[in-house]
Amino acid sequence: MTGGEAYKQKLLTDDALNAAVAAYLADPSAPTVLEVGPGRIDVVAAVLAHQWSTDEITVEDATPARRTVKTAVLVVSIG
């Protein structure tokens, strides 16, 4: 199951996703883990595994930063 599938099934809420994204953006070097039912998403690993997110997050004043982190979380498989 991916983060997106969990989101569609309402196992991953907007509040939890937004909190994880905010935590990542506040300190990308800190561990950020999103609990999804019995699984977990390592947000840092999700961003690093998603090249587009990694590229976009480095852009100065990137307003899509929040969206890119969300994208990475939604496409990664829950472990």
N, C-alpha and C positions, 0 to 999 in steps of 0.2 A: 504494500500500500504506500502511496506517496502522500506527501503533505497535502497536495491538492485534493486527492481522493478523501482524505480524512476531513478536510475542510468542507467538501461537498456533503459528507455524511454527518456534519455538525459535531464531529469528534474533536475538531480544532476550531476554537472560537476566534472571532475577530479580536477580542480583548487579549487573549493569550498570544495570538500571533503578533499583534501590535506591541505588546510588552516585550516580546522576544526581539523584535526588530529594533525597538528603541534601545534595549540593553546592548544589542550588538553595535548599533551606531554610536552609542555613548563610549564604548571601549571595545573595538574589534579584536583586541588581543586577549580579552577576558573570556573564559569559557561561558558560553550561552547555550543552555539546553532547554528544549521545548518538550514538555511531557505531552504525549498524545495517546490516551488510553494506556495500554500496557507498554507502548513503545516510546521512543525518544528521538528527537531530531537535534543533532549537534549543529547549531546555526552557523558557527564559524566554518565547520567542515562543509556545510551545504554551500556557503558562498564561495569557498575556495574550489569546490568541485564544479561550480557553474561559471564558466569562463566569462560570459557576458556580465554577470554580476560583479565578478572580480575586476573587470575592466571599467565598468561604469562607476563603481564605488570610489575609484581614485580620482574622478573628475571633480575639480574645484567647484563648489556651489552646486553640486548635482542634486537638483530637486527630485530626480527619479531615484535617489539613493534608497529611500524607504521601499519603493516599488521593486527595486532590484533584489533587495534582501528578501522581500516577500516571495518573489519569483523563485529564488533559490530554495526557500523553505518548501514551497508548494510542489516543486518538481523532484525533490529528493525523496528517496525511500525511507520509511520509518524503520529504525533499527531496534 
